Amino acid sequence: MFQITLADAAGRRSRLTYDPHASSLTDENGAPVVAPGNAHPWPTAPRVDGAAEPGRKTAAIRHLKVQLGLKCNYACSYCLQRFQPEHDEGGATDVLHFLERLPHHFDGGSDGQGRGVRIEFWGGEPFLYFKGKLRLLCLALKNAYPNATFAIVTNGSVLSAEILDWIEAMGCFVAVSHDGPGQAQRGPDPFDDPAKREWIVHLHDRLAPRGLFCFNVTLTAQNHDLSLIRAWFVERLGVRDPSLNIEGMALPYTDEGFASAIIEPGAQRSAMTSVMKAIIEGPGLAFHSLRSKVDDFTRSLRARRPSSALGQKCGMDRADSLAVTLTGEVVTCQNVSPEATAPNGQPHRLGHLDALPEARLTTATHWSQRRECAHCPVLQLCQGSCMFLQGKAWSAACDSEFTYNMGILMAALYLLTGRVPVAIDGPIIRPVHGHA
């Protein structure tokens, strides 16, 4: 239980009681701040714990992430993929083999034609594989599973008329990873090249009105002012409401990544305040993920969602979420090589598509196995940060996610009550840095 102190415009104080495990938020009289909806049973999420309690995968895939390879023309300072060991990425022949074997291990969604399924194509930079693998793969999957939704994440630097026409023909959702005024931490800014800028603006203008486009922004210690980020895109695109999303926090997957993670107290206060103010004052709600998180928090209160129903934030601990290479290697997530080893010493290669029932997720740790998560007021919003980080990297990631989600929690409480949170008291446990 957490006691939340609020202040109104006149400085008068009141208190709320919040239990993130029961999704209960009550006022001083014990009345719920959000009226509960109809009760319904909640399934218990799997609680993966490394090799002791490994996760499983199923043929009822509802989220399929296909890793085309890890080649990229950028070298983002905080990117996990940048330091992954090389592996056999396969070629056009492997695409055909993948397409042949997939129907034997995938039920095709609720209707056998992709209904309820999301298929994503990942690099590296996926459009580096456009002519050799991506075009063939996507067309075949679209024909086989026409009711699935398709998505791709790109840095936007290699777009062309041919690629734009293909994207529209496929009805593919596109996210362009770009940090706005903080782009220098990623690499060259395609907006600085008139031709590249034209393709990106063209893509935004054609797809955003149909809900098929967004810019994915990663927040860093150097770049977390949401109002400035939004203003940057408004100026560059010349549109009032650019389609924006927060990809997440820069997490310290490598030593280089620590410089971008929001772990210093000053940066944490700045980021937390920025997120809260941006949501309350409006610019933050231009980011799809922030709107979604605020709405989800309210829904959790209305539905009394228990913490037992919470899996990891990325969803890759779920049995129906699968990341796989074109050669059939099942991996922890789309950002790791099958040749890599997780921080807990387990291989990121979990198994093979041809033996999917034997694949084991041994690299992950569910939030319930981390004492900080079980004693955290933002549990319902955060859901445990990266599931395979350990030691000082996980501690730093926890700090970054706590900062971000605390800003969202404070803003959500203000929107619900009209009062500003000024203190949260309770059994909060924070990581001890430098300890494994």
C-alpha positions in Angstrom: 0.0 0.0 0.0 1.2 3.5 -0.8 -0.1 6.8 0.6 -0.2 9.5 -2.0 -0.4 13.1 -0.8 -2.0 15.6 -3.2 -2.3 19.4 -3.1 -4.9 21.6 -4.8 -4.4 25.0 -6.3 -4.9 26.6 -2.8 -2.3 24.3 -1.2 -4.9 22.2 0.6 -3.7 18.7 1.0 -5.5 15.3 0.8 -4.5 11.7 0.7 -5.1 8.7 -1.5 -4.3 5.1 -0.8 -3.0 3.1 -3.7 -2.4 -0.7 -4.0 -0.7 -1.5 -7.3 -1.2 -5.3 -6.7 -5.0 -4.9 -6.5 -5.3 -1.8 -8.7 -7.1 -0.1 -5.9 -7.1 3.7 -5.5 -9.3 5.1 -2.7 -9.8 8.5 -1.1 -9.6 9.4 2.6 -13.1 7.9 3.1 -12.2 4.7 1.4 -14.3 5.5 -1.7 -12.8 4.4 -5.1 -11.4 7.3 -7.2 -12.5 5.4 -10.3 -15.8 3.5 -10.2 -15.1 -0.2 -10.6 -16.6 -1.9 -13.7 -18.0 -5.4 -13.8 -15.7 -8.0 -12.2 -14.3 -10.7 -14.4 -11.6 -13.4 -13.9 -8.0 -12.4 -14.8 -5.6 -15.1 -16.1 -2.3 -15.4 -14.3 0.6 -14.4 -16.4 3.6 -16.8 -16.7 6.3 -16.1 -14.2 9.5 -17.0 -16.0 12.6 -17.3 -13.9 15.6 -18.2 -16.0 16.4 -21.9 -16.3 14.5 -22.7 -13.1 11.1 -21.7 -14.6 11.6 -21.3 -18.4 9.0 -19.9 -20.6 7.4 -21.9 -23.4 6.3 -21.0 -27.0 3.1 -22.1 -28.8 1.9 -22.5 -32.4 -0.9 -20.1 -31.5 1.4 -17.2 -32.3 -0.3 -13.8 -32.1 2.8 -11.6 -32.2 5.5 -12.7 -34.7 8.7 -10.8 -35.0 10.9 -11.8 -37.9 14.5 -10.8 -37.6 15.9 -10.3 -41.2 19.4 -9.7 -39.9 21.3 -7.2 -37.8 23.0 -5.1 -40.5 22.5 -1.4 -40.1 23.9 1.8 -41.7 23.7 3.6 -38.3 25.5 3.0 -35.0 23.3 4.4 -32.3 25.1 4.9 -29.1 22.5 3.1 -26.9 21.5 0.4 -29.4 21.6 -3.2 -28.2 21.9 -4.6 -31.7 25.1 -2.7 -32.3 27.2 -5.0 -30.2 25.6 -8.4 -31.1 27.8 -11.1 -32.5 27.5 -12.0 -36.2 25.3 -14.9 -37.2 24.1 -16.6 -40.3 21.3 -14.2 -41.5 20.3 -16.5 -44.4 19.4 -15.5 -47.9 16.6 -15.7 -50.5 16.7 -19.5 -50.3 16.2 -19.3 -46.5 13.2 -17.1 -47.0 11.6 -19.8 -49.1 12.4 -22.4 -46.5 11.0 -20.2 -43.7 7.8 -19.7 -45.7 7.5 -23.5 -46.2 8.0 -24.4 -42.6 6.0 -21.6 -40.9 2.5 -23.1 -41.6 3.6 -26.3 -39.8 4.2 -24.4 -36.6 1.7 -21.5 -36.8 -2.0 -21.8 -36.6 -2.6 -18.7 -38.7 -4.6 -16.8 -36.1 -8.2 -17.2 -35.1 -9.4 -17.7 -38.7 -6.3 -19.4 -40.1 -5.7 -16.3 -42.3 -4.0 -14.0 -39.7 -6.9 -12.6 -37.8 -5.6 -11.3 -34.4 -2.0 -11.6 -35.5 0.6 -8.9 -35.7 3.7 -9.6 -37.9 6.7 -7.4 -37.6 9.9 -7.2 -39.7 13.1 -6.2 -38.0 16.7 -5.4 -38.7 19.2 -3.9 -38.1 17.8 -1.6 -40.8 15.2 -3.8 -42.5 15.2 -1.8 -45.7 18.8 -2.8 -46.3 17.2 -6.2 -46.9 14.4 -4.9 -49.1 15.3 -6.5 -52.5 17.0 -9.6 -51.3 14.5 -10.8 -48.6 12.0 -8.4 -47.2 9.9 -7.8 -50.4 9.5 -11.5 -51.1 8.9 -12.4 -47.4 6.2 -9.8 -46.8 4.3 -10.4 -50.0 4.2 -14.2 -49.3 3.0 -13.6 -45.7 0.5 -11.1 -46.8 -1.0 -13.5 -49.4 -1.0 -16.4 -46.8 -2.4 -14.3 -43.9 -4.3 -11.4 -45.4 -6.1 -10.6 -42.2 -2.9 -10.1 -40.2 -1.5 -6.6 -39.5 2.1 -5.9 -40.7 4.6 -3.5 -39.2 8.2 -2.4 -39.8 10.7 -0.2 -37.9 13.2 1.8 -39.9 15.6 4.6 -39.4 14.2 6.3 -42.5 17.5 6.8 -44.2 17.1 4.5 -47.2 13.6 5.2 -48.3 12.8 5.5 -52.0 9.8 5.8 -54.3 9.9 2.0 -54.9 9.8 1.4 -51.1 7.0 3.9 -50.5 4.9 2.3 -53.2 5.5 -1.1 -51.7 4.7 0.0 -48.2 1.3 1.3 -49.4 0.6 -1.8 -51.4 1.3 -4.0 -48.4 -0.8 -1.8 -46.0 2.2 -2.0 -43.7 2.5 0.1 -40.5 5.8 2.0 -40.4 7.6 3.4 -37.4 10.6 5.7 -38.1 13.0 5.7 -35.2 14.1 9.3 -34.7 14.9 11.3 -31.6 14.1 14.7 -32.9 16.5 17.2 -31.3 18.5 14.3 -29.8 19.0 12.5 -33.1 22.8 13.0 -32.9 22.9 10.1 -30.4 21.5 7.8 -33.0 23.6 8.9 -36.0 23.1 11.1 -39.0 19.8 13.0 -39.3 18.0 12.1 -42.5 16.1 15.4 -42.2 19.4 17.1 -43.0 19.4 15.5 -46.5 16.7 17.2 -48.6 15.9 14.0 -50.6 15.6 11.8 -47.5 13.6 14.5 -45.7 11.2 14.5 -48.7 10.6 10.8 -48.5 10.0 10.8 -44.8 7.5 13.7 -45.0 5.8 12.1 -47.9 5.5 8.8 -45.9 4.1 10.6 -42.9 1.6 12.6 -44.9 0.4 9.5 -46.8 0.2 7.0 -43.9 -0.4 9.0 -40.7 -4.0 10.0 -41.5 -4.7 6.2 -41.9 -3.1 5.4 -38.6 -0.2 3.6 -40.3 2.8 5.7 -39.3 4.6 7.2 -36.3 8.0 8.5 -35.3 9.5 6.4 -32.5 11.4 8.5 -30.0 13.8 7.1 -27.4 14.2 9.3 -24.3 17.7 9.8 -23.0 19.4 11.7 -20.2 20.2 14.4 -22.8 16.9 14.4 -24.7 13.7 14.0 -22.6 11.8 17.3 -22.9 8.6 16.1 -24.6 7.5 19.7 -25.4 10.7 20.4 -27.2 10.7 17.1 -29.0 7.2 17.6 -30.3 8.0 21.2 -31.4 11.0 19.9 -33.3 8.8 17.5 -35.4 6.1 20.2 -35.9 8.7 22.5 -37.3 10.4 19.9 -39.6 7.2 18.4 -40.9 5.1 21.6 -41.1 2.1 19.9 -39.6 0.2 20.7 -36.4 -0.1 17.2 -35.1 2.8 14.9 -36.1 2.3 11.2 -35.4 4.6 10.5 -32.4 5.4 7.6 -30.1 7.8 7.0 -27.4 9.8 3.9 -28.2 11.0 3.7 -24.6 13.9 4.7 -22.4 17.5 4.4 -23.4 18.6 1.4 -21.4 22.2 0.4 -20.6 22.6 -2.8 -22.6 26.3 -1.9 -23.1 28.8 0.2 -21.2 28.3 2.9 -23.9 24.5 2.9 -23.1 25.0 4.1 -19.5 25.8 7.6 -20.8 22.3 7.8 -22.3 20.3 6.1 -19.4 18.4 8.5 -17.1 20.2 7.5 -13.8 21.6 10.7 -12.4 19.3 12.4 -9.8 19.3 15.7 -11.7 18.3 14.1 -15.0 15.7 11.9 -13.2 14.0 14.9 -11.7 14.1 16.8 -15.0 12.7 13.8 -17.0 10.0 13.0 -14.4 8.8 16.6 -14.4 9.0 16.9 -18.1 6.8 13.8 -18.6 4.3 14.9 -16.0 4.0 18.5 -17.2 3.8 17.5 -20.9 0.8 15.2 -20.2 -1.0 17.7 -18.0 -0.4 20.6 -20.3 -1.2 18.7 -23.5 2.0 18.2 -25.7 2.7 14.8 -24.0 -0.7 13.5 -25.2 0.5 13.9 -28.8 2.6 10.8 -28.1 0.5 7.6 -28.7 2.3 5.6 -26.0 1.7 8.2 -23.3 -2.0 8.4 -24.1 -2.1 4.6 -24.1 -0.4 4.4 -20.7 -2.6 7.0 -19.1 -5.7 5.2 -20.4 -4.4 1.8 -19.4 -3.8 3.0 -15.8 -7.4 4.2 -15.6 -8.6 0.9 -17.1 -6.5 -1.0 -14.5 -8.4 0.8 -11.7 -11.8 0.3 -13.3 -11.2 -3.4 -14.0 -9.2 -4.0 -10.7 -6.4 -5.6 -12.7 -4.3 -7.7 -10.2 -0.6 -7.8 -10.5 -0.8 -11.5 -11.0 -2.1 -10.8 -14.5 1.0 -8.7 -15.5 3.6 -10.1 -17.7 6.7 -8.3 -18.9 6.4 -4.9 -20.6 7.7 -6.2 -23.9 5.4 -9.2 -24.0 8.2 -11.5 -25.2 7.7 -13.7 -22.1 4.3 -14.7 -23.5 3.9 -18.1 -25.1 2.1 -16.5 -28.1 4.9 -14.0 -28.8 7.7 -15.3 -31.0 11.0 -13.8 -32.3 12.6 -15.9 -35.0 15.4 -15.5 -37.6 14.9 -16.5 -41.2 17.0 -19.6 -40.6 14.4 -20.7 -38.0 16.4 -19.8 -34.8 14.0 -18.8 -32.0 15.6 -16.0 -29.9 14.7 -14.0 -26.8 13.7 -11.0 -28.7 14.3 -9.4 -32.1 17.2 -7.3 -30.9 19.6 -10.2 -30.0 21.7 -12.6 -32.0 21.2 -16.3 -31.6 25.0 -16.4 -31.1 24.8 -14.1 -28.0 24.6 -15.0 -24.3 22.2 -13.3 -21.9 23.5 -11.7 -18.7 22.4 -14.7 -16.7 24.7 -17.0 -18.7 21.9 -18.6 -20.8 22.0 -18.5 -24.6 19.7 -16.1 -26.5 19.1 -19.0 -28.9 16.0 -20.6 -27.3 15.4 -23.4 -29.8 14.3 -23.8 -33.4 11.1 -23.2 -35.2 11.1 -26.9 -36.4 11.0 -27.9 -32.7 8.9 -25.1 -31.3 7.4 -27.1 -28.4 11.0 -27.7 -27.1 12.0 -24.1 -27.2 12.7 -22.7 -23.7 12.9 -19.1 -22.6 15.7 -19.4 -20.1 17.1 -15.8 -20.4 14.3 -13.9 -18.7 13.4 -12.9 -15.2 9.8 -12.0 -14.4 9.2 -8.8 -12.4 7.8 -10.9 -9.5 11.3 -12.3 -9.0 12.8 -8.8 -8.5 12.1 -7.4 -5.0 12.1 -3.8 -6.3 9.2 -4.5 -8.6 7.0 -6.1 -6.0 7.5 -2.9 -3.8 7.0 -0.3 -6.6 4.1 2.2 -7.0 4.5 2.2 -10.8 4.3 -1.6 -11.3 1.1 -1.5 -13.3 2.7 1.0 -15.7 6.2 -0.3 -15.9 5.8 -4.1 -15.8 9.4 -4.8 -15.0 11.7 -3.1 -17.5 13.9 -5.3 -19.7 13.3 -9.0 -18.8 16.9 -10.2 -19.4 19.0 -7.5 -17.9 20.8 -8.3 -14.7 23.2 -6.6 -12.1 24.1 -3.0 -12.5 22.6 -2.8 -16.0 19.2 -3.8 -14.7 19.5 -1.4 -11.7 20.1 1.5 -14.1 17.3 0.3 -16.4 15.0 0.2 -13.3 15.9 3.7 -12.4 15.2 5.0 -16.0 11.8 3.2 -16.2 10.9 4.3 -12.6 11.5 7.9 -13.6 9.5 7.7 -16.8 6.6 5.9 -15.3 6.5 7.9 -12.1 6.0 11.0 -14.4 3.1 9.2 -16.0 1.6 8.1 -12.7 1.7 11.7 -11.3 0.1 13.1 -14.4 -2.6 10.4 -14.4 -3.4 11.2 -10.8 -3.7 14.9 -11.6 -6.1 14.1 -14.5 -8.2 12.0 -12.2 -8.4 14.3 -9.3 -7.4 17.8 -10.4 -4.7 17.9 -7.7 -1.0 17.6 -7.9 0.8 14.7 -6.2 3.5 16.0 -3.9 4.6 12.9 -2.0 4.3 9.1 -2.1 5.0 7.2 1.1 5.2 3.4 1.4 7.4 0.4 1.1 9.3 1.5 -2.0 12.5 -0.4 -2.6 15.0 0.9 -5.1 18.0 -1.0 -6.6 21.4 -0.9 -5.0 23.8 0.2 -7.7 27.0 -1.8 -8.3 25.4 -5.0 -7.1 24.5 -8.0 -9.2 
